[in-house]
Amino acid sequence: YIDEEAPNSIEQIQALYNQYPVYLWERLEYYLPMITPLPQKFEPGMRFGYSNSGFVLLGLVIESVSGKTYQQYVTEEIISSLNLQHTGFYRTDALPANTAYGYMDDDSGQWRTNIFCLPVLGGADGGLFTCAADLDKLWRAVFAGHVLSENMLQAFLKPQVMRNERGSYGLGIYRYDNGGSTAYYAVGGDSGVDFFTVYFPEQKVTASAMGNSEINTYPLLNAM
């Protein structure tokens, strides 16, 4: 996995993108050349580091076990079963009506879409299209036991590493504890995209923010 903290990370990313254009990626195995030739970032258990490649590998496990593509499996088992009507793995070159494009500004100040900067089809590390109403449905379904068993839900939420005095990270989910109140949240961002979604279980309240440019939504999340 490319160490984004390393001084030469931009050069590494550019070299791999030139060899494997990101906008052609449709299957998870297309991501492997971005992972396999690179040195390990650090020994497991030494410290915490968010890993996009970890989610790609988990997606490949799902494909191997289910015999379906990751996108098919998630669509059938979660999106369709929960009736998330405005959520899907949409191709960036065939977006349905009322779907926002992501925009980036170049060095000249001109805006352009992000379709050549992201995989044409979202994968296990991100790229799903959704809306705040569907995220509200998803949060409530997860905590009501409609997605995971109780044991799996507790394992999913259990802190695996402390990020600071109040913040921790579970199995793909962030947690923040403040005076007896807990918030669970997920964040994401890429070229022309910025996002967070949060759930407050004690209040049974959800909040989500999505930007179709590289606007910084973190101040809003931190304020909440």
GUROMI-965653 format. One record per atom (N, C-alpha, C): residue in three letters; x negated, z negated, y. Coordinates in steps of 0.001 Angstrom, whole numbers, padded with zeros to 6 digits, always signed. Atoms other than C-alpha are relative to their C-alpha. Layout:
// GUROMI-965653
ALAXZY;...
This chain:
// GUROMI-965653
TYR-000846+000000-001189;TYR+000000+000000+000000;TYR-000884+000000+001243;ILE+000793-000075-001226;ILE-001339+000901+003435;ILE+000080-001323+000760;ASP+000068+001234-000773;ASP-002478-002218+005281;ASP+000208+000346+001466;GLU-000319-000375-001373;GLU-000739-001747+008629;GLU-000743-000851+001021;GLU+000776+000841-000905;GLU-002894-004514+010092;GLU-001442+000495+000136;ALA+001383-000486-000017;ALA-006129-002612+009391;ALA-000212+000972+001154;PRO+000272-000878-001153;PRO-007830-000719+012246;PRO+000219+001477-000292;ASN-000108-001425+000323;ASN-007737+002621+010384;ASN+001320+000364-000661;SER-001262-000245+000697;SER-004140+002365+009152;SER+000688+001272+000484;ILE-000646-001199-000534;ILE-002861+005118+011464;ILE-000627+001251-000603;GLU+000685-001151+000592;GLU-005500+007528+010149;GLU+000377+000169-001467;GLN-000413-000058+001402;GLN-004583+006636+006552;GLN+001399+000591-000133;ILE-001383-000467+000054;ILE-000894+007192+007191;ILE+000071+001482+000325;GLN-000041-001397-000414;GLN-001480+010493+008980;GLN-000546+000914-001091;ALA+000592-000823+001053;ALA-003704+011823+006188;ALA+000949+000175-001175;LEU-000933-000089+001120;LEU-001143+011007+003502;LEU+001244+000793+000374;TYR-001172-000752-000444;TYR+001758+012381+005546;TYR-000299+001498+000053;ASN+000366-001413-000028;ASN-000132+015650+006012;ASN-000002+000596-001402;GLN+000055-000476+001380;GLN-000594+015914+002255;GLN+001376-000023-000661;TYR-001331+000157+000586;TYR+002906+014711+001329;TYR+001009-000170+001135;PRO-000922+000107-001144;PRO+005342+015524+004187;PRO+001195-000894-000319;VAL-000992+001032+000289;VAL+007734+012594+004401;VAL+001415+000557-000038;TYR-001365-000516-000047;TYR+010795+014719+005179;TYR+000412+000718-001285;LEU-000324-000637+001275;LEU+010595+016259+001672;LEU+000341-001013-001092;TRP-000180+001010+001044;TRP+010939+012945-000183;TRP+001484-000188-000322;GLU-001373+000194+000454;GLU+014178+012846-002199;GLU+000085-000980-001164;ARG+000025+000884+001163;ARG+013172+010857-005292;ARG-001062-001077+000208;LEU+000927+001107-000204;LEU+011404+007506-005510;LEU-001401+000312-000506;GLU+001344-000301+000488;GLU+008545+008952-007552;GLU-000830+000761+001024;TYR+000738-000704-001047;TYR+007656+011043-004493;TYR-000781-000974+000893;TYR+000679+001001-000821;TYR+006581+007773-002821;TYR-001323-000452-000620;LEU+001145+000579+000701;LEU+003950+006944-005439;LEU-001358+000434+000546;PRO+001307-000352-000577;PRO+001103+008987-003876;PRO-000364-000823+001234;MET+000276+000859-001152;MET+001470+006680-000849;MET-000495-001378-000432;ILE+000308+001337+000492;ILE+000805+003657-003077;ILE-001211-000007-000915;THR+000961+000102+001100;THR-001378+004428-006081;THR-001465+000173+000387;PRO+001441-000166-000256;PRO-004667+005611-004464;PRO-000596-001049+000919;LEU+000464+000929-001026;LEU-004925+002695-002054;LEU-000423-001331-000602;PRO+000445+001301+000521;PRO-006753-000623-002566;PRO+001072-001064+000194;GLN-000919+001121-000117;GLN-004812-003823-003101;GLN-000261-000739+001304;LYS+000134+000631-001314;LYS-004133-005565+000202;LYS-000584-001405-000121;PHE+000551+001324+000274;PHE-004777-009085-001150;PHE+000488-000434-001374;GLU-000374+000489+001318;GLU-004535-011031-004404;GLU+001390-000639+000056;PRO-001331+000618+000024;PRO-000979-012060-005398;PRO-000092-001517+000147;GLY-000033+001435-000219;GLY-000174-015560-004179;GLY-000929-000505+001078;MET+000951+000449-001007;MET-002919-015643-001563;MET+000661-000210+001353;ARG-000716+000139-001261;ARG-000630-015106+001431;ARG+001241+000881-000042;PHE-001235-000779-000065;PHE+002654-013529+002495;PHE-000228+001284+000783;GLY+000013-001260-000721;GLY+002955-009908+003489;GLY+001198+000825-000414;TYR-001150-000846+000329;TYR+006109-007816+003695;TYR-000503+001301-000617;SER+000486-001163+000738;SER+005778-004900+001283;SER+001114+001008-000237;ASN-000936-001085+000288;ASN+007790-001690+001471;ASN-000213+000542-001406;SER+000280-000570+001313;SER+006041-000481-001674;SER+000575-000856-001119;GLY-000613+000865+001002;GLY+007320-003520-003578;GLY+001441+000384-000268;PHE-001391-000414+000169;PHE+010887-002376-002966;PHE+000090+001356-000700;VAL+000021-001297+000690;VAL+010014+001161-004076;VAL-000206-000208-001494;LEU+000257+000267+001413;LEU+008618-000187-007355;LEU+001205-000649-000667;LEU-001222+000594+000547;LEU+011727-002334-007872;LEU+001077+001062-000191;GLY-000950-001096+000144;GLY+013846+000757-007276;GLY-000290+000849-001218;LEU+000382-000760+001191;LEU+011892+002601-009966;LEU+000355-000757-001275;VAL-000430+000807+001146;VAL+012599-000294-012359;VAL+001498+000188-000234;ILE-001447-000218+000117;ILE+016331+000070-011637;ILE+000287+001362-000608;GLU-000208-001338+000545;GLU+016100+003790-012355;GLU-000334+000049-001486;SER+000411-000007+001399;SER+014276+003182-015635;SER+001017-000709-000885;VAL-000947+000788+000795;VAL+016766+000552-016846;VAL+001376+000652-000045;SER-001364-000532-000089;SER+019965+002256-015664;SER+000124+001447-000457;GLY-000070-001419+000310;GLY+019059+005874-016390;GLY+000619+000822+001113;LYS-000571-000677-001165;LYS+020370+006781-012927;LYS-001012-000032+001135;THR+000831+000122-001186;THR+018727+007481-009620;THR+000377-001288+000724;TYR-000276+001215-000767;TYR+018448+004468-007336;TYR+001231+000186+000877;GLN-001125-000259-000895;GLN+020896+006072-004926;GLN+001324+000015-000760;GLN-001214-000023+000810;GLN+023454+006725-007681;GLN+000407-001409-000409;TYR-000300+001342+000481;TYR+023195+003186-009011;TYR+000588-000868+001108;VAL-000487+000825-001108;VAL+023622+001479-005640;VAL+001369+000488+000472;THR-001290-000548-000431;THR+026470+003822-004701;THR+001111-000440-000936;GLU-001040+000348+000964;GLU+028399+003130-007906;GLU+000236-001502-000086;GLU-000123+001429+000277;GLU+027673-000582-008337;GLU+000311-000845+001230;ILE-000210+000812-001204;ILE+027839-001765-004726;ILE+000876+000722+001017;ILE-000719-000667-001091;ILE+029016+000790-002174;ILE+001431+000326-000398;SER-001349-000383+000428;SER+031983+002144-004140;SER+000805-001206-000453;SER-000744+001146+000533;SER+032905-001115-005877;SER+000473-000940+001094;LEU-000409+000853-001120;LEU+033059-002975-002544;LEU+000784+000770+001060;ASN-000763-000851-000928;ASN+034828-000071-000816;ASN-000627+000021+001393;LEU+000717-000137-001272;LEU+032186+000298+001870;LEU+000124+001457+000437;GLN-000407-001377-000269;GLN+033739+003410+003360;GLN-000920+000743+000965;HIS+000869-000651-000985;HIS+031146+004079+006052;HIS-001467-000315-000278;THR+001354+000306+000441;THR+027983+003406+004058;THR-000410+001001-001069;GLY+000445-000923+001031;GLY+025888+005805+002021;GLY-001420+000472+000207;PHE+001304-000657-000073;PHE+022630+007546+001260;PHE+000237+001447+000420;TYR-000283-001332-000528;TYR+023284+010542+003492;TYR-001310+000736+000276;ARG+001155-000818-000342;ARG+020787+013372+003757;ARG-000075+000155+001519;THR+000134-000108-001453;THR+019381+013529+007261;THR+000272+001404+000509;ASP-000327-001364-000423;ASP+019952+017298+007302;ASP+001449+000364-000299;ALA-001417-000250+000284;ALA+023635+016913+006322;ALA+000801-001273+000257;LEU-000695+001243-000318;LEU+024992+013836+008089;LEU+001492+000242+000179;PRO-001442-000151-000194;PRO+028774+013322+007948;PRO+000395-000238+001451;ALA-000506+000174-001364;ALA+030909+013267+011079;ALA-000096-001464+000425;ASN+000054+001333-000608;ASN+030531+010262+013398;ASN-001202-000832-000465;THR+001234+000691+000378;THR+027074+009400+012037;THR-001049+000228+001081;ALA+000975-000104-001087;ALA+024444+008652+014657;ALA-001336+000527-000503;TYR+001377-000427+000235;TYR+021136+010493+014672;TYR-000943-001013+000636;GLY+001031+000804-000621;GLY+017972+008543+015353;GLY-000793+000852+000975;TYR+000727-000749-001028;TYR+016045+009550+018479;TYR-001318-000684+000342;MET+001320+000464-000411;MET+012423+009230+019547;MET-000380+000724+001276;ASP+000517-000695-001181;ASP+010765+009981+022861;ASP-001470+000324-000233;ASP+001380-000416+000208;ASP+007531+011948+022761;ASP-000835-000304+001242;ASP+000926+000320-001094;ASP+004526+011770+025080;ASP+000449+000567+001344;SER-000463-000615-001249;SER+006255+014001+027644;SER+001291-000619+000512;GLY-001240+000631-000413;GLY+009312+011761+027839;GLY+001248+000706-000485;GLN-001139-000727+000553;GLN+011537+014206+025959;GLN+000487-000680-001282;TRP-000580+000596+001196;TRP+013919+012939+023292;TRP+000153+001049-001094;ARG-000219-000876+001148;ARG+014030+014451+019801;ARG+000470-000854-001172;THR-000491+000755+001148;THR+015661+013473+016523;THR-001152-000354-000936;ASN+001040+000516+000898;ASN+013746+011661+013804;ASN+000030+000640-001382;ILE-000227-000512+001352;ILE+014715+013925+010887;ILE-001279+000475-000689;PHE+001250-000418+000626;PHE+011142+015162+010337;PHE-000987-001155-000157;CYS+000894+001159+000054;CYS+009666+011644+010505;CYS+000383-001000-001084;LEU-000498+000903+001028;LEU+011669+009991+007712;LEU+000339+000788-001253;PRO-000449-000697+001204;PRO+012513+010811+004088;PRO+001388+000602+000204;VAL-001282-000681-000165;VAL+015407+013263+003874;VAL+001135-000797-000623;LEU-000992+000838+000661;LEU+017202+010749+001638;LEU-000555-001410-000105;GLY+000450+001386+000042;GLY+016976+006973+001903;GLY-000346-000448-001404;GLY+000434+000501+001299;GLY+015305+005039-000898;GLY+000111-001503-000092;ALA-000095+001434+000249;ALA+014769+001519-002181;ALA-000606-000835+001115;ASP+000621+000746-001097;ASP+012708+000531+000864;ASP+000729+000198+001319;GLY-000770-000179-001224;GLY+015339+001604+003401;GLY+000557+001400+000117;GLY-000540-001328-000252;GLY+017186+004559+004841;GLY+001480+000143-000274;LEU-001449-000025+000223;LEU+020790+003618+004045;LEU+000718+000062+001343;PHE-000851-000032-001190;PHE+023403+004526+006668;PHE+001162-000971-000208;THR-001090+000965+000124;THR+025995+001824+007370;THR+000532-000335+001381;CYS-000575+000443-001277;CYS+027998+000062+010089;CYS+000228-001502-000066;ALA-000149+001454-000067;ALA+028672-003506+011221;ALA+001150-000496-000867;ALA-001154+000432+000793;ALA+032092-003703+009512;ALA-000330-000030-001491;ASP+000374-000015+001415;ASP+030664-002709+006130;ASP-001022-001084-000320;LEU+000949+001085+000219;LEU+027789-005166+006516;LEU+000712-001344-000068;ASP-000811+001213+000069;ASP+030349-007894+007171;ASP+000625-000136-001391;LYS-000565-000001+001356;LYS+032091-006938+003906;LYS-001053-000364-001038;LEU+001062+000226+000974;LEU+028788-006950+002043;LEU-000443-001454-000013;TRP+000408+001405-000069;TRP+027676-010383+003261;TRP+001020-000897-000690;ARG-001049+000861+000552;ARG+031012-011941+002334;ARG+000134+000193-001506;ALA-000073-000263+001439;ALA+031046-010255-001080;ALA-001159-000666-000737;VAL+001170+000628+000626;VAL+027528-011497-001857;VAL+000209-001500-000134;PHE-000159+001456+000028;PHE+028331-015107-000953;PHE+001250-000438-000750;ALA-001187+000314+000803;ALA+031687-014936-002768;ALA-000237+000238-001487;GLY+000318-000218+001401;GLY+029945-014020-006021;GLY+000474+001316-000572;HIS-000481-001297+000482;HIS+031212-010439-006209;HIS-001128+000999-000257;VAL+001144-000898+000191;VAL+027725-008892-006299;VAL-000994-000592-000994;LEU+000951+000697+000862;LEU+025478-011456-008022;LEU+000665-001206-000642;SER-000450+001250+000595;SER+026096-014310-010436;SER-000495-001158+000860;GLU+000410+001154-000797;GLU+025738-017815-008996;GLU-001489-000287-000178;ASN+001429+000252+000243;ASN+022335-018262-010652;ASN-000872+001033+000698;MET+000784-001047-000653;MET+021092-014914-009369;MET+000061-000134+001514;LEU-000126+000182-001443;LEU+022429-015642-005883;LEU-000937-001097+000489;GLN+000879+001094-000406;GLN+020572-018947-005707;GLN-001467+000401-000095;ALA+001377-000485+000115;ALA+017380-017269-006940;ALA-000337+000956+001138;PHE+000172-000953-001094;PHE+017837-014533-004324;PHE-000265-000713+001319;LEU+000084+000707-001277;LEU+018217-017045-001486;LEU-001122-001033+000052;LYS+000989+001079+000038;LYS+015642-019616-002618;LYS-001284+000406+000722;PRO+001253-000327-000696;PRO+012619-019709-000273;PRO-001168+000129-000970;GLN+001193-000224+000808;GLN+009532-018267-001930;GLN-001270-000312+000775;VAL+001157+000276-000846;VAL+007195-018753+001010;VAL+000499-000441+001369;MET-000330+000437-001346;MET+007349-020621+004325;MET-000773+000854+000999;ARG+000630-000836-001016;ARG+006651-018336+007275;ARG-000413-000829+001213;ASN+000309+000955-001061;ASN+006691-021164+009821;ASN+000814-001257-000285;GLU-000657+001285+000243;GLU+008248-024622+010259;GLU+001463+000156-000407;ARG-001432-000163+000273;ARG+011826-023317+010125;ARG+000347+001269-000766;GLY-000296-001291+000607;GLY+011544-019820+008712;GLY-000636+000178-001365;SER+000511-000258+001341;SER+011131-018768+005090;SER+000475+001370-000471;TYR-000343-001310+000565;TYR+011445-015688+002897;TYR+000336-000177-001466;GLY-000407+000066+001398;GLY+013341-015403-000376;GLY-000373+001275-000721;LEU+000251-001234+000739;LEU+013598-012430-002710;LEU+000586+001181+000766;GLY-000464-001116-000817;GLY+014001-009828+000006;GLY+000909-000402+001133;ILE-000897+000469-001055;ILE+015967-012000+002433;ILE-000714-001085+000810;TYR+000574+001017-000875;TYR+014830-014051+005436;TYR+000986-001150+000181;ARG-000816+001198-000211;ARG+016084-017596+006063;ARG-000561-000774+001186;TYR+000400+000825-001144;TYR+016042-019744+009192;TYR+000857-001258-000010;ASP-000694+001285-000003;ASP+016954-023455+009215;ASP-000201-000682+001341;ASN+000055+000618-001321;ASN+017809-025221+012447;ASN+001010-001136+000080;GLY-000870+001155-000158;GLY+019205-028739+012579;GLY+001148-000056-000986;GLY-001050+000045+001010;GLY+021140-028526+009331;GLY+000806+001266-000128;SER-000691-001289+000059;SER+022436-025027+010038;SER-000968+001060-000518;THR+000836-001023+000630;THR+021132-022072+008024;THR+000500+001388+000353;ALA-000331-001412-000209;ALA+021037-018367+008801;ALA-000827+000832-000968;TYR+000690-000969+000849;TYR+020159-015579+006366;TYR+000047+001346+000705;TYR-000003-001260-000743;TYR+019100-012241+007774;TYR-000946+001021-000617;ALA+000864-001118+000380;ALA+017543-008854+007120;ALA-000282+000805+001251;VAL+000396-000810-001154;VAL+015685-006677+009596;VAL-000611+001303-000496;GLY+000617-001264+000367;GLY+014426-003134+009603;GLY-000249+000857+001222;GLY+000288-000913-001095;GLY+013014-000427+011762;GLY-000888+001127-000474;ASP+000841-001157+000302;ASP+011385+002977+011655;ASP+000088+000934+001194;SER-000045-000960-001102;SER+010989+006053+013806;SER+001454+000295+000367;GLY-001356-000260-000458;GLY+014196+006214+015841;GLY+001052-000940-000539;VAL-000952+000939+000608;VAL+015785+003184+014159;VAL-000446-001429+000278;ASP+000277+001430-000068;ASP+016011-000567+014803;ASP+001268-000740-000404;PHE-001174+000577+000667;PHE+018300-003010+013015;PHE-000221-001465-000357;PHE-000036+001289+000681;PHE+019192-006545+012015;PHE+001432-000315-000385;THR-001304+000535+000390;THR+022066-008221+010214;THR-000212-001437-000440;VAL+000174+001429+000251;VAL+022577-011978+009923;VAL+001331-000603-000443;TYR-001190+000711+000474;TYR+025003-014317+008149;TYR-000228-001493+000152;PHE+000016+001448-000158;PHE+025745-017932+009046;PHE+001014-000584-000983;PRO-000951+000410+001039;PRO+027274-019415+005848;PRO+000877-001184+000384;GLU-000828+001144-000387;GLU+028444-022698+007393;GLU+001169+000426+000882;GLN-001050-000487-000898;GLN+030413-020859+010079;GLN+000739+001213-000564;LYS-000554-001231+000585;LYS+031157-017830+007845;LYS+000109+001107+001058;VAL+000064-000992-001078;VAL+030118-015570+010730;VAL-001139+000972-000293;THR+001049-001010+000120;THR+028190-012305+010542;THR-000229+000650+001359;ALA+000317-000765-001209;ALA+026450-010362+013286;ALA-001027+001059-000376;SER+000928-001096+000289;SER+024669-007014+013144;SER-000238+000808+001263;ALA+000333-000885-001115;ALA+022899-004804+015653;ALA-000776+001182-000547;MET+000658-001220+000457;MET+021852-001203+015075;MET-000285+000890+001194;GLY+000373-000899-001078;GLY+019963+001045+017448;GLY-000486+001319-000562;ASN+000474-001307+000464;ASN+019429+004782+017032;ASN-001150+000513+000871;SER+001291-000272-000629;SER+016170+004608+018958;SER-000860-001221-000297;GLU+000894+001112+000318;GLU+013192+002282+018804;GLU+000160-001131+001006;ILE-000318+001152-000839;ILE+014912-000312+020966;ILE-000336-001266-000778;ASN+000387+001238+000665;ASN+013755-003851+020189;ASN+001197-000940-000069;THR-001149+000893+000159;THR+016658-005865+018747;THR-000415-001440-000288;TYR+000447+001346+000358;TYR+014498-008914+017949;TYR+000367-001066+001031;PRO-000414+001042-000945;PRO+015208-010753+021241;PRO+001438-000462-000224;LEU-001386+000372+000276;LEU+018922-010664+020408;LEU+000083-000852-001258;LEU+000009+000789+001234;LEU+018274-011906+016868;LEU-000564-001389+000251;ASN+000606+001300-000278;ASN+016007-014687+018128;ASN+000932-000889+000809;ALA-000936+000782-000807;ALA+018614-015765+020664;ALA+001117-000581-000848;MET-001068+000478+000868;MET+021188-016101+017909;MET-000479-001112-000913;
